[in-house]
Amino acid sequence: MPTPRRTFTPEEKARIVLDILKEEKSVSQIASEAGIHANVLNSWKNEPLRTCLNCLWVTERASQKRKKMRTADRRTLRRVGQAHLLNYRGSKKSGR
């Protein structure tokens, strides 16, 4: 039977991340002491940076621009897919 998943409070995560940022020990050493995989610790370390940077540049104008880009991307993918399908059907009819 698998062991239940451990949960960490934000305070525990912050303490561990601060240990990483002090650079007194390697991430793998801290991970083994805490019993956590090093990849998890790296994601904890990078998460605040990712979320804060995302908040800095997100504006209503930027989100509208992204929405327009997504719509244009969908149209392009649809056209490419249709062209591919037409080429595929054409090659089947001609016996290639």
N, C-alpha and C positions, 0 to 999 in steps of 0.2 A: 504494500500500500504506500503510495507516494506521501512524502511529508507535506504538510500544509505550507502554502506560500507565506513567507515572512513579510511583514509590513514594517516600514520605517516611518517614524514621525518626521516632519520637516526639520525639526531641531537636530535629530540624529543625522539626517542627510547633510544638513549644513555643517555639522561638526566633522563629518567624514570628508566633505569637499574641502573644508578649510585645511584639514590635514594634507590633502593632496596639493593644495596651493602653497603650503609652506615649503614643499619640496625637500623635506627632511628624509622622507622615505619614498620609494617608488610606488607607483599605482598598484603594481602587482603585490607588493608587500602589504600595503594597506588593505587590498582586497582579500588576501589570505587571512589577515588578522580579523577582519570583519565577517569573513565567510560569505563574501559576495564576489561575483565574477567581475573581472577588471573592466569589461565592456559596459557593465551597468554603472560602475563608478564614473567612467568617462562620459556616459550619457548624462549622469547627474551633474557632472562638472560643466558640460556644455549647454545644458538646458536653460539656465538663466540668461546666458549670452544670446542664445537663439531667440528666446521670447522677448527680451528687451530690445534687441535690434529690429525685430519684426515690428514692434510697437512704434519705434521711432519713425519709420518710413510709411506706415499705413495711414493713408488719408482717404477721404471719400473719393477724391479725384483719382488716386492711384487704384483704388478698388474698382472704380468704374472702368478705368483703362484695362485692368486685368480681365474684367468681365467681357469687354469688347474683344480682347485678344483670344479668350477662350472660345467665343462664338465664331471668330474668324478661323481658329484652328479646327473647330468641328466642321465648318464648311469645307475647308481644305481637305481634311481627312475623308469626308464624304465624297468629294470630287475624285480624289485619288483612288478611293475604293471602287467607285463606279467605273473609272477608266480601266482599272485593273480587271474588273469583272468583264468589261466589254472586250478587252484584249484576250482574256481567258476564253470567253465564249467564241471569239473569232478564231482562235487557234484550234479549238475543238472542232469547229465546223470545217475548217480547211484541212483537217487531218494531220496537223503537225504533231 
